[in-house]
């Protein structure tokens, strides 16, 4: 004896409603996920744009420093007078560190005690980009060499991300 199982119109409608509700839930979850992905991508793009803008600003400050160093080289007669001119007339916003006042952190990037490091900071939100260049000796075609770009938190001065150019 075979039994026939017959589904009435109510059972078919109930199954159809469950399937439609499941598809609606899946589509809402996909929409929420897509919106979060878009938000994350937008924030990432803004941060990358800001960081590259910051590096561009640091290169502009380096160009300003280079113009100043060209003027100092024209006025100086030797390396000692060049270093003295640079130290005494360094534009505002730039820091100067030589062998006599070099900090422990700067010692790690300086090759010798007689190296002169010039540094400056570019602010970005809650962090700053600290840039350091080494002053090359008087008479050379290149006047500076990049030593580091380091993102730091201004309150703690701890390095989060460092990019060093050799």
Secondary structure, DSSP 8 states (H G I E B T S, - for coil): --------HHHHHHHHHHHHHHHHHHHHHHHHHHHHHHHHHHHHHHHHHHHHHHHHHHHHHHHHHHHHHHHHHHH-SSHHHHHHHHHHH--TT-EEE-TTS--HHHHHH-SSTT-EEEEEEEEETTEEEEEEEEE--TT-S--EEEEEEEEEETTT--EEEEE---
